[in-house]
Amino acid sequence: MDESPPFEGPGQGRTRDLTQGPIARTLATFALPVLGSSVLQSLNASINAVWVGRFLGEAALAATSNANLVLFLLLGTVFGVGMAATIVVGQAMGRRDIVLAKRAVGTSVAFFTAISVLFAVGGWLGTDAILTLLGTPHDVLPLAGAYLRVIFLALPMMNFSTLVMTLLRGAGDSRTPFQFMGLAVVLDMAFNPVLILGLGPFPQMGIAGAAMATLISQGVALIALVILLYARKHPLRLVGPDLAYLRPDPALIRTLVAKGLPMGLQMIVISASALIVMSLVNSFGSRTAAAYGVAAQLWTYVQMPALAIGAAVSSMAAQNVGAGLWDRVARVTRAGIAFNILLTGGMVAVLYVAAPLVLGLFLPTDSAAVAIATHINQLVVWTFIPFGVTIVLFATVRATGDVWPPLIILTLSIVLVRVPFAYILEPIWGPDAVWWSFAFGSAVALALSAAYYKAGRWKKSNMLDRPAMGEPPDTGHGLPRDRAMEPISRAEEPESPGPPTAPKAPRPETV
C-alpha cells in the first residue's frame, strides 16, 4: 500500500495525490516501478536481439538495428508532446481541476492518434526510401524493410500505449504502467521465437515475426490496460459527455507542441552527439570502438536510477506546482537529488569493483579490449552521478512548463562543450580526451542547471492558460483540500467567496 493518499471521489482507481504524504517514501515508491519499466524495456531489447541474432544471423541483427534507429527517431518526435501532456495532467490534478485534466487527455489522444496514423502510413509507403537514406547495406535492405514495415503498423499502438502510461504517471500512478509494461515485455519475448520460427500453429515469418511479436504484445497490453482503467472507473476516463473532449482543443494543442518540442529535441541532441562521439572513437581502431561499445552498454543501466527518479520528481513536482505548494516542490527536488546520489553512486561503486568481471561477459577474457574498456569505465562512469543531479533539476524545472532552459543547457554542455573538448584535446591526450570530455560536459551541465534552479525564474513559468490555484508562491501554501474530484457540472463553476470548509479525510486506496 502506498503511503500518500489517493484523490478523493468515486472511482479514483490508483490515482494518487502526490501533494500529500511523506516526500521521501512517496518518491521512492513512485520511482521504483518507473525504474522497473526501464529495466524491462532494456532486457526486452537485449533478449529479442539474441533471438534474432541466433535464429536469423548477423545480417538480420543489423537489419533490426537500422530499423530500430528509425523507430527511435519517430518515437522521439512525439516523446516531448507526451511529456507535455503529462505535465498538464499533473498540474491539473494538483489543482483539483478534473475538467482540465480530461481536456488534456482528450486532446492528446486525438493528436497522438492523428500523428501516429500519419507516420504509420507514410512510413510504410516510404520504407525503402528511408532505409536507403540511412545508408543501409544492400544485403541488409530487404530484411530491414520487412521488419520496419510491420513496425510501422505497430507504431500507433506503441505511441498510444506510451501516452496512456505517461498520463497515468502524471496522475500519480506508476504501478499500473509498470504492470502492463511487464505484460507487453513477456508477450514480446514469448512470441519472438514462435513467430520467427513458425512454432505450433503459427506461420514462419522470419525477421517480420520479430516485428509482429511487438505489434501483438503492444496491442494486447494496450487493450487490457484500457479495459482495466474503465473497469476501475478511473477519473481520467472519457465517457458520455466527456467524449466531446476528443475534439482537439486548439489552445491545448499549441501548448503541447510549444512545450513538447524542446523536450523532444533533447532526445535528438543526445542522439546526434552520441553519433559524433562514436565517429571519433571509431578513428582509434576497432579494439577501442569495441571496448567503448561494451562500456556504454553498462552505462545504460547505471543511468536508469537517475532517469526513473527524474520521472518521479517531474510527476510529483507538477502536481505540487498545480497546487501552489512551492515549499514541497523544493523538498521533492532535494529528495530526488539525495536518492540519485545514493542509488547511482551505489551502482557506480559496484561497477568499479566488478568492471573486469562484467566486461569479460562481453569480450574474451584474454582480449586487450577488456583492459581498454576497464580504463574507459574508470574515467567515465562516475560522471553519471553529477549528471543524474542535473536530470533531477531539469525534471523540476520542466514540471512548471519551463522547457527551453534544460534544452539550452544540455546543448551547451554536450554539443558545444563535450564534443569540442574531445576534438581539441585528442591530438594531445589521444583517446583519453574523449573519456575526460564526459566529466567536463557533466560539470558544466550541473553548474548551469544548479545556477538556473537557484535563480528561481522557472517558478514564474506557466504551463497552462489559467493562474495557479493557491496562495502566492513564496508562502508555500495551497488551496485547502476541500475541493476533491467534482462532477464536470460543478468543476467549471466559479468558487464562492465564502470561507473554505474543512478538508475531508482521505479514503483508503482502492484497486
C-alpha positions as CSV (number, residue, x, y, z in Angstrom):
1,M,0.0,0.0,0.0
2,D,1.4,3.4,-1.0
3,E,1.8,5.9,1.8
4,S,0.4,9.0,0.1
5,P,-3.4,9.1,0.0
6,P,-5.4,8.8,-3.2
7,F,-7.5,11.6,-4.5
8,E,-11.0,11.7,-3.0
9,G,-14.0,11.0,-5.1
10,P,-15.6,7.9,-6.6
11,G,-13.7,5.7,-9.0
12,Q,-10.2,7.1,-8.2
13,G,-8.6,3.8,-9.1
14,R,-4.9,4.1,-8.3
15,T,-4.8,7.8,-8.9
16,R,-2.8,9.3,-6.1
17,D,-2.5,12.7,-4.6
18,L,1.3,13.5,-4.7
19,T,0.7,16.8,-2.9
20,Q,0.3,14.9,0.4
21,G,2.2,12.3,2.4
22,P,5.9,11.8,3.3
23,I,8.0,13.0,0.4
24,A,10.9,10.6,0.5
25,R,8.8,7.5,0.9
26,T,6.3,8.6,-1.8
27,L,9.1,9.5,-4.2
28,A,10.8,6.1,-3.6
29,T,7.6,4.1,-4.1
30,F,6.7,6.1,-7.2
31,A,10.2,5.8,-8.8
32,L,10.7,2.1,-8.3
33,P,8.0,1.0,-10.8
34,V,9.4,3.5,-13.3
35,L,12.9,2.0,-12.8
36,G,11.4,-1.4,-13.2
37,S,9.8,-0.3,-16.5
38,S,13.2,0.9,-17.8
39,V,14.9,-2.4,-16.9
40,L,12.1,-4.4,-18.5
41,Q,12.5,-2.4,-21.8
42,S,16.2,-2.9,-21.9
43,L,16.0,-6.6,-21.1
44,N,13.4,-7.0,-23.8
45,A,15.6,-5.4,-26.4
46,S,18.6,-7.5,-25.4
47,I,16.7,-10.8,-25.4
48,N,15.0,-10.0,-28.7
49,A,18.4,-9.2,-30.2
50,V,19.5,-12.6,-29.0
51,W,16.6,-14.4,-30.7
52,V,17.1,-12.5,-34.0
53,G,20.9,-13.0,-33.9
54,R,20.9,-16.7,-33.1
55,F,18.0,-17.7,-35.3
56,L,18.5,-15.4,-38.3
57,G,22.1,-14.4,-38.3
58,E,24.2,-11.2,-38.3
59,A,22.5,-9.6,-41.3
60,A,19.1,-9.8,-39.6
61,L,20.5,-8.3,-36.5
62,A,22.0,-5.5,-38.5
63,A,18.6,-5.0,-40.1
64,T,16.8,-4.6,-36.8
65,S,19.4,-2.2,-35.6
66,N,18.9,0.0,-38.7
67,A,15.1,-0.2,-38.4
68,N,15.1,0.5,-34.7
69,L,17.1,3.7,-35.3
70,V,14.2,4.9,-37.5
71,L,11.8,3.8,-34.8
72,F,13.7,5.7,-32.1
73,L,13.7,8.9,-34.2
74,L,9.9,8.6,-34.8
75,L,9.2,8.0,-31.1
76,G,11.4,10.9,-30.3
77,T,9.2,13.2,-32.4
78,V,6.2,12.6,-30.2
79,F,8.0,12.0,-26.9
80,G,8.1,15.6,-26.0
81,V,4.4,16.1,-26.7
82,G,3.6,13.2,-24.4
83,M,5.7,14.6,-21.7
84,A,4.0,18.0,-22.1
85,A,0.6,16.3,-21.8
86,T,1.8,14.5,-18.6
87,I,2.8,17.8,-17.0
88,V,-0.5,19.4,-17.9
89,V,-2.4,16.5,-16.3
90,G,-0.2,16.6,-13.3
91,Q,-0.7,20.3,-12.7
92,A,-4.4,19.9,-13.3
93,M,-4.7,17.1,-10.8
94,G,-2.7,19.2,-8.3
95,R,-5.3,22.0,-8.8
96,R,-8.2,19.5,-8.4
97,D,-9.3,20.6,-11.9
98,I,-10.5,17.3,-13.3
99,V,-12.1,19.1,-16.3
100,L,-8.8,20.5,-17.5
101,A,-7.2,17.1,-16.9
102,K,-9.8,15.4,-19.1
103,R,-9.4,18.1,-21.8
104,A,-5.7,17.4,-21.9
105,V,-6.4,13.6,-22.1
106,G,-8.9,14.1,-24.9
107,T,-6.8,16.5,-26.9
108,S,-3.5,14.5,-26.5
109,V,-5.3,11.2,-27.5
110,A,-6.7,12.8,-30.7
111,F,-3.4,14.4,-31.5
112,F,-1.4,11.2,-30.9
113,T,-3.8,9.2,-32.9
114,A,-3.7,11.5,-35.9
115,I,0.1,11.9,-35.9
116,S,0.7,8.2,-35.4
117,V,-1.6,7.1,-38.2
118,L,0.1,9.7,-40.5
119,F,3.6,8.4,-39.6
120,A,2.5,4.8,-39.9
121,V,1.0,5.2,-43.4
122,G,3.8,7.5,-44.7
123,G,6.5,5.2,-43.2
124,W,5.0,2.0,-44.6
125,L,4.9,3.5,-48.1
126,G,8.4,5.1,-47.8
127,T,10.2,2.3,-46.0
128,D,12.7,1.6,-48.8
129,A,13.5,5.3,-49.3
130,I,14.0,5.8,-45.6
131,L,16.4,2.9,-45.3
132,T,18.3,3.9,-48.4
133,L,18.7,7.4,-47.0
134,L,20.2,5.9,-43.8
135,G,22.8,4.1,-46.0
136,T,21.6,0.6,-45.0
137,P,23.8,-2.0,-46.6
138,H,22.3,-3.6,-49.7
139,D,22.4,-7.1,-48.3
140,V,20.5,-5.9,-45.2
141,L,18.0,-3.8,-47.0
142,P,15.3,-6.5,-47.8
143,L,15.4,-7.8,-44.2
144,A,15.3,-4.3,-42.7
145,G,12.4,-3.4,-45.0
146,A,10.4,-6.5,-44.0
147,Y,10.9,-5.7,-40.3
148,L,10.3,-2.0,-40.5
149,R,7.0,-2.2,-42.4
150,V,5.5,-4.3,-39.6
151,I,6.9,-1.9,-37.0
152,F,5.2,1.0,-38.8
153,L,1.9,-0.9,-38.4
154,A,2.6,-1.2,-34.7
155,L,3.6,2.4,-34.3
156,P,0.1,3.8,-33.5
157,M,-0.4,1.3,-30.7
158,M,3.1,1.9,-29.4
159,N,2.6,5.6,-29.3
160,F,-0.8,5.3,-27.7
161,S,0.4,2.9,-25.1
162,T,3.3,5.2,-24.2
163,L,0.9,8.1,-24.0
164,V,-1.5,6.3,-21.6
165,M,1.3,5.2,-19.4
166,T,2.8,8.6,-19.1
167,L,-0.6,10.2,-18.4
168,L,-1.2,7.7,-15.6
169,R,2.2,8.7,-14.1
170,G,1.2,12.3,-14.3
171,A,-2.0,11.4,-12.3
172,G,0.2,9.8,-9.7
173,D,0.1,6.1,-10.7
174,S,3.4,4.4,-11.7
175,R,2.4,0.9,-10.7
176,T,-0.2,0.2,-13.3
177,P,2.1,1.3,-16.2
178,F,4.8,-1.0,-14.8
179,Q,2.4,-4.0,-14.7
180,F,1.3,-3.6,-18.2
181,M,4.8,-2.9,-19.5
182,G,5.7,-6.2,-17.9
183,L,2.8,-7.9,-19.7
184,A,3.9,-6.4,-23.1
185,V,7.5,-7.5,-22.5
186,V,6.6,-11.0,-21.5
187,L,4.4,-11.4,-24.6
188,D,7.0,-9.9,-26.8
189,M,9.7,-12.2,-25.6
190,A,7.4,-15.3,-25.9
191,F,6.1,-14.5,-29.4
192,N,9.5,-13.7,-30.9
193,P,10.8,-17.3,-31.3
194,V,7.3,-18.6,-32.0
195,L,6.7,-16.2,-34.9
196,I,10.3,-16.2,-36.2
197,L,10.5,-20.0,-36.5
198,G,6.8,-20.7,-37.0
199,L,6.3,-22.9,-34.0
200,G,3.0,-24.8,-33.5
201,P,0.1,-23.4,-35.5
202,F,1.9,-20.1,-36.2
203,P,3.4,-19.3,-39.6
204,Q,7.2,-18.9,-40.0
205,M,7.6,-15.2,-40.6
206,G,11.4,-14.8,-40.2
207,I,12.5,-11.3,-39.3
208,A,9.0,-10.0,-39.8
209,G,7.9,-12.3,-37.0
210,A,10.1,-10.3,-34.6
211,A,8.2,-7.1,-35.5
212,M,4.9,-8.9,-35.4
213,A,5.6,-10.0,-31.9
214,T,6.0,-6.3,-31.0
215,L,2.7,-5.5,-32.7
216,I,0.8,-8.3,-30.9
217,S,2.3,-7.7,-27.5
218,Q,1.7,-3.9,-27.6
219,G,-1.9,-4.4,-28.9
220,V,-2.9,-6.9,-26.2
221,A,-1.3,-4.9,-23.4
222,L,-2.9,-1.7,-24.6
223,I,-6.4,-3.2,-24.9
224,A,-6.1,-4.8,-21.5
225,L,-4.9,-1.6,-19.9
226,V,-7.8,0.5,-21.3
227,I,-10.3,-2.2,-20.2
228,L,-8.9,-2.1,-16.7
229,L,-9.0,1.7,-16.5
230,Y,-12.7,1.7,-17.5
231,A,-13.5,-1.2,-15.1
232,R,-11.9,0.8,-12.3
233,K,-13.8,3.9,-13.3
234,H,-10.6,5.9,-13.5
235,P,-11.2,9.6,-13.1
236,L,-9.5,10.4,-16.3
237,R,-11.5,8.0,-18.4
238,L,-13.7,9.6,-21.1
239,V,-17.3,8.5,-21.0
240,G,-20.6,10.1,-22.1
241,P,-20.3,13.9,-22.4
242,D,-16.5,13.6,-21.8
243,L,-16.1,12.2,-25.3
244,A,-16.5,15.7,-26.6
245,Y,-13.0,16.3,-25.2
246,L,-11.7,14.1,-28.1
247,R,-12.3,17.1,-30.3
248,P,-8.9,18.7,-30.2
249,D,-8.6,22.0,-28.3
250,P,-6.5,24.4,-30.4
251,A,-5.1,26.2,-27.4
252,L,-4.1,22.9,-25.7
253,I,-2.5,21.7,-28.9
254,R,-0.5,24.8,-29.1
255,T,0.6,24.3,-25.5
256,L,1.5,20.7,-26.1
257,V,3.5,21.4,-29.2
258,A,5.2,24.5,-27.9
259,K,6.2,22.8,-24.6
260,G,6.8,19.4,-26.1
261,L,9.1,20.4,-28.9
262,P,12.1,21.3,-26.7
263,M,11.7,18.1,-24.7
264,G,11.7,16.1,-27.9
265,L,14.7,18.0,-29.2
266,Q,16.7,16.9,-26.2
267,M,16.5,13.3,-27.4
268,I,17.7,14.4,-30.8
269,V,20.6,16.4,-29.3
270,I,21.7,13.4,-27.2
271,S,21.4,11.0,-30.2
272,A,23.3,13.3,-32.5
273,S,26.1,13.9,-30.0
274,A,26.4,10.1,-29.4
275,L,26.9,9.6,-33.2
276,I,29.6,12.3,-33.3
277,V,31.4,10.8,-30.3
278,M,31.2,7.3,-31.9
279,S,32.7,8.6,-35.1
280,L,35.7,9.9,-33.1
281,V,36.0,6.7,-31.2
282,N,36.0,4.7,-34.4
283,S,39.1,6.6,-35.5
284,F,41.1,4.9,-32.7
285,G,40.5,1.5,-34.2
286,S,38.1,-1.5,-33.8
287,R,39.5,-2.6,-30.5
288,T,38.9,0.8,-28.8
289,A,35.5,1.0,-30.5
290,A,34.5,-2.4,-29.2
291,A,35.7,-1.5,-25.7
292,Y,33.7,1.7,-25.8
293,G,30.6,0.0,-27.1
294,V,30.7,-2.6,-24.3
295,A,31.3,0.0,-21.6
296,A,28.4,2.1,-23.0
297,Q,26.1,-0.9,-22.6
298,L,26.8,-1.0,-18.9
299,W,26.3,2.8,-18.6
300,T,22.8,2.3,-19.9
301,Y,21.9,0.5,-16.6
302,V,23.9,3.0,-14.5
303,Q,21.7,5.8,-15.8
304,M,18.4,4.1,-15.2
305,P,18.0,5.1,-11.5
306,A,18.5,8.8,-12.3
307,L,16.1,8.6,-15.2
308,A,13.5,6.9,-13.0
309,I,14.0,9.4,-10.2
310,G,13.7,12.3,-12.7
311,A,10.4,11.0,-14.0
312,A,9.1,10.6,-10.4
313,V,10.3,14.1,-9.5
314,S,8.6,15.5,-12.6
315,S,5.2,13.9,-11.8
316,M,5.4,14.9,-8.1
317,A,6.6,18.4,-8.8
318,A,3.9,19.0,-11.4
319,Q,1.1,18.2,-9.0
320,N,2.6,20.3,-6.3
321,V,3.1,23.2,-8.7
322,G,-0.5,22.9,-9.7
323,A,-1.5,23.1,-6.0
324,G,0.8,26.0,-5.4
325,L,2.9,24.1,-2.8
326,W,6.3,25.6,-3.7
327,D,8.0,24.6,-0.4
328,R,7.0,21.0,-1.1
329,V,8.4,21.3,-4.7
330,A,11.8,22.2,-3.3
331,R,11.7,19.3,-0.8
332,V,10.8,16.9,-3.6
333,T,13.8,18.1,-5.6
334,R,16.1,17.7,-2.6
335,A,14.8,14.2,-2.0
336,G,15.3,13.3,-5.7
337,I,18.9,14.6,-5.6
338,A,19.6,12.5,-2.4
339,F,18.2,9.4,-4.0
340,N,20.1,9.9,-7.2
341,I,23.4,10.2,-5.3
342,L,22.6,7.1,-3.2
343,L,21.4,4.8,-6.0
344,T,23.6,6.0,-8.9
345,G,26.6,6.2,-6.6
346,G,25.9,2.7,-5.4
347,M,25.8,1.4,-9.0
348,V,29.0,3.3,-9.8
349,A,30.8,1.7,-6.8
350,V,29.7,-1.8,-7.8
351,L,30.8,-1.2,-11.4
352,Y,34.2,0.0,-10.3
353,V,34.7,-3.2,-8.3
354,A,33.1,-5.7,-10.8
355,A,34.0,-4.0,-14.1
356,P,36.7,-6.5,-15.3
357,L,34.4,-9.4,-14.5
358,V,31.3,-7.9,-16.1
359,L,33.2,-6.7,-19.2
360,G,34.5,-10.2,-19.6
361,L,31.0,-11.4,-20.2
362,F,31.0,-9.4,-23.5
363,L,34.6,-9.7,-24.5
364,P,37.1,-12.6,-24.5
365,T,39.0,-12.6,-21.2
366,D,42.3,-12.5,-22.9
367,S,41.3,-9.6,-25.2
368,A,43.2,-6.4,-24.8
369,A,39.8,-4.7,-25.2
370,V,38.9,-5.7,-21.6
371,A,41.7,-3.5,-20.2
372,I,40.8,-0.6,-22.5
373,A,37.1,-0.9,-21.5
374,T,38.1,-1.0,-17.8
375,H,40.1,2.1,-18.3
376,I,37.3,3.9,-20.1
377,N,34.9,2.9,-17.4
378,Q,37.1,4.2,-14.6
379,L,37.3,7.7,-16.3
380,V,33.6,8.0,-17.3
381,V,31.2,6.1,-15.0
382,W,31.5,8.4,-12.0
383,T,30.3,11.3,-14.2
384,F,26.8,9.9,-14.2
385,I,26.4,10.9,-10.5
386,P,26.5,14.7,-11.2
387,F,24.7,14.3,-14.5
388,G,21.9,12.5,-12.5
389,V,21.6,15.5,-10.2
390,T,21.2,17.6,-13.4
391,I,18.4,15.3,-14.6
392,V,16.6,15.9,-11.3
393,L,16.9,19.7,-11.5
394,F,15.7,19.5,-15.2
395,A,12.7,17.5,-14.1
396,T,11.6,20.1,-11.5
397,V,12.1,23.0,-13.9
398,R,10.2,21.2,-16.7
399,A,7.3,20.5,-14.3
400,T,6.4,24.2,-14.3
401,G,6.4,24.3,-18.1
402,D,9.8,26.0,-18.3
403,V,11.2,23.7,-21.0
404,W,13.7,25.7,-23.1
405,P,16.4,26.3,-20.4
406,P,17.0,22.5,-20.0
407,L,17.4,22.1,-23.7
408,I,19.8,25.1,-24.0
409,I,21.9,23.8,-21.1
410,L,22.0,20.3,-22.5
411,T,23.0,21.6,-25.9
412,L,25.7,23.8,-24.5
413,S,27.2,21.1,-22.2
414,I,27.1,18.3,-24.8
415,V,27.4,19.8,-28.3
416,L,29.3,23.0,-27.5
417,V,31.5,21.7,-24.6
418,R,31.9,17.9,-24.6
419,V,32.4,17.4,-28.3
420,P,34.8,20.3,-28.9
421,F,36.7,19.3,-25.8
422,A,37.3,15.8,-27.2
423,Y,38.3,17.1,-30.7
424,I,40.6,19.8,-29.5
425,L,42.5,17.8,-26.9
426,E,42.6,14.5,-28.9
427,P,45.9,15.3,-30.6
428,I,47.4,15.8,-27.1
429,W,45.7,13.2,-24.9
430,G,44.6,10.7,-27.5
431,P,41.5,8.6,-26.6
432,D,41.6,9.9,-23.1
433,A,40.4,13.3,-24.4
434,V,37.1,11.6,-25.3
435,W,36.7,9.9,-21.9
436,W,37.5,13.1,-20.0
437,S,35.1,15.1,-22.1
438,F,32.3,13.3,-20.3
439,A,33.5,14.7,-17.0
440,F,33.9,18.2,-18.4
441,G,30.4,18.2,-20.0
442,S,28.8,16.9,-16.9
443,A,30.4,19.5,-14.7
444,V,29.2,22.3,-17.0
445,A,25.7,20.9,-17.1
446,L,25.5,20.6,-13.3
447,A,26.9,24.1,-12.8
448,L,24.5,25.8,-15.2
449,S,21.4,23.8,-14.1
450,A,22.1,24.4,-10.4
451,A,22.6,28.2,-11.1
452,Y,19.3,28.3,-13.1
453,Y,17.4,26.4,-10.4
454,K,18.7,28.6,-7.6
455,A,17.8,31.8,-9.6
456,G,14.2,30.6,-9.4
457,R,13.0,32.2,-12.7
458,W,11.4,28.8,-13.6
459,K,8.8,29.4,-10.9
460,K,7.3,32.1,-13.0
461,S,6.6,29.8,-15.9
462,N,3.1,28.9,-16.7
463,M,2.2,25.6,-18.5
464,L,-1.5,26.3,-18.6
465,D,-3.6,29.3,-19.6
466,R,-5.0,29.8,-16.1
467,P,-3.3,31.1,-13.0
468,A,-2.3,28.5,-10.5
469,M,-4.6,27.9,-7.5
470,G,-3.4,28.6,-4.0
471,E,-1.6,31.3,-2.2
472,P,1.4,33.2,-3.7
473,P,4.4,31.0,-4.4
474,D,6.5,32.4,-1.5
475,T,4.1,31.2,1.1
476,G,4.2,27.5,0.2
477,H,0.5,27.1,0.9
478,G,-2.1,25.8,-1.5
479,L,-5.8,25.6,-1.6
480,P,-7.4,23.7,1.3
481,R,-8.2,20.1,0.3
482,D,-11.9,20.6,0.4
483,R,-12.3,20.5,-3.4
484,A,-12.0,16.9,-4.4
485,M,-12.8,15.5,-7.8
486,E,-16.0,17.2,-8.5
487,P,-18.5,16.3,-11.3
488,I,-18.0,18.2,-14.5
489,S,-21.1,20.2,-14.0
490,R,-19.6,21.9,-10.9
491,A,-15.9,21.9,-11.8
492,E,-16.2,24.9,-14.2
493,E,-18.4,26.9,-11.8
494,P,-16.8,29.8,-10.1
495,E,-15.9,29.2,-6.5
496,S,-18.0,31.0,-3.9
497,P,-16.2,33.7,-1.9
498,G,-17.2,32.2,1.4
499,P,-14.7,30.6,3.8
500,P,-13.3,27.2,2.9
501,T,-14.7,24.1,4.5
502,A,-12.6,21.7,6.5
503,P,-10.8,19.1,4.4
504,K,-12.2,15.6,4.2
505,A,-10.2,12.7,5.4
506,P,-8.7,10.7,2.6
507,R,-10.3,7.5,1.7
508,P,-8.3,4.2,1.5
509,E,-6.8,3.4,-1.8
510,T,-8.9,1.1,-4.0
511,V,-7.6,-1.2,-6.7
